[in-house]
Amino acid sequence: MKINRRSFIEKSILATAGTLISHKQIQAGVVLKHKGLRNKPVVISTWTHGYAANEAAWQILSKKGKALDAVEKGVMVIEADADNTSVGLGGLPDRDGFVTLDASIMDENGNAGSVSFLQHIVHPISVARLVMEKTPHVMLSGEGALQFALANGFKKENLLTEKAKKEWEEWKKEAKYQPVINIENHDTISMVAIDAQGNLSGACTTSGLAYKMHGRVGDSPIIGAGLYVDNEVGAAAATGMGELVMKTLGSFLIVEFMRNGLSPQQACEKAIERIKQKLPDYKKFQIGYIALNKAGETGAYSIQEGFNYAKYDKKGNKLIDADYILK
C-alpha cells in the first residue's frame, strides 16, 4: 500500500497535537476532574493535638473565614499549651538547654513566611505570617527573627517550663541521643485547610527535635519540605524526623504528585515510598504526611505504625489512624 506523504505528515501532526492536549489535561487533571465536586471547608492536622487545633480553626472556617486565618489560629492553640513538649511554650530544649522554635505559613497566593531558630516567642507561627506580609523575605532566623518579632509587638518570654527543664536535666545524666518513634506523638503540628471560597492555606510549627545540637533546624520552616501549598492543586505538610523530609522535599513532592492526577492518599504513599527508595536508614525513623486537594479530599501516610491525624469537615471532628509502609 502506497502511503501519501502529505497525508502521513498531516496525521503525524494531529497525533502530536493530541498528545500535547492529553498532557496538558493531565497536568491540570486535579482541577478538571474535581470541578464542582468540592467538599469544603475542610481542615486536617497532625497527631492527637490536632483535634484541639482543628476546633479553633473550624470556628473560623464555619463562618466562611479565610483558610489562612484558620490555620494560624488553629496551631496557636498548641503553641500556647505548656503541657505540650514539642511545640511552642513548654517545648523540650536543645542539648544546651535552649528552646528554639521553627514555623512556616503559606497562603492561597503562593506567599510564604517562616522563622527558624527563634527563641523567647510563644507564637512563632504569627511571626512567620508577619515575615510573609511585612517583609520582602520568606525566612528570618535566630537573633534577626527575634528582633523582628519584638519590633512588631511580640513579648519576650521564657519558654522553658519546669516540666521541660526536669526532663532535660534527666536526659543530661547520660546525654544520649536516640530518636524514639512516636514519642509523645512526636513533634510538629502541621495543618492544611480549604475554606468555603475554595482557597487553600497551611501552617507548620514546632520546637524541633528534643536535645538536638544547638542551632539545628528541621523541615518545618522550609517551604517545600515541611509545608507546601498550591491553590490550583492542593496542600501537604509533614511531621517526624525533619532530615528525611528535607532530603526528599516531601510536601512539594506530594503536591506535584497531586498535580499529575494522584489522589491525596496516593500522593502521600508515593512520597513515603520515595524516602524508602532514597534513604536506606528510613526504618529507624518516623515520618507522617498529610495532604488535601482542591476538591477537599484528604490523605495521610507514614513510615511506622502510630501516626494519626485529625480531620474536621461538615461531618465533624475526628481522629484517624494513618496507614503506613512498614507492616
Secondary structure as GFF3:
##gff-version 3
##sequence-region A 1 327
A	DSSP	alpha_helix	5	27	.	.	.	ID=ss1
A	DSSP	alpha_helix	29	34	.	.	.	ID=ss2
A	DSSP	beta_strand	42	46	.	.	.	ID=ss3
A	DSSP	alpha_helix	50	61	.	.	.	ID=ss4
A	DSSP	alpha_helix	67	79	.	.	.	ID=ss5
A	DSSP	beta_strand	101	106	.	.	.	ID=ss6
A	DSSP	beta_strand	112	118	.	.	.	ID=ss7
A	DSSP	alpha_helix	124	134	.	.	.	ID=ss8
A	DSSP	beta_strand	139	141	.	.	.	ID=ss9
A	DSSP	alpha_helix	142	151	.	.	.	ID=ss10
A	DSSP	alpha_helix	162	171	.	.	.	ID=ss11
A	DSSP	three_ten_helix	183	185	.	.	.	ID=ss12
A	DSSP	beta_strand	189	194	.	.	.	ID=ss13
A	DSSP	beta_strand	200	206	.	.	.	ID=ss14
A	DSSP	beta_strand	227	230	.	.	.	ID=ss15
A	DSSP	beta_strand	234	240	.	.	.	ID=ss16
A	DSSP	alpha_helix	242	248	.	.	.	ID=ss17
A	DSSP	alpha_helix	250	259	.	.	.	ID=ss18
A	DSSP	alpha_helix	264	278	.	.	.	ID=ss19
A	DSSP	three_ten_helix	282	284	.	.	.	ID=ss20
A	DSSP	beta_strand	287	293	.	.	.	ID=ss21
A	DSSP	beta_strand	298	302	.	.	.	ID=ss22
A	DSSP	beta_strand	308	313	.	.	.	ID=ss23
A	DSSP	beta_strand	316	321	.	.	.	ID=ss24
A	DSSP	beta_strand	323	324	.	.	.	ID=ss25
###
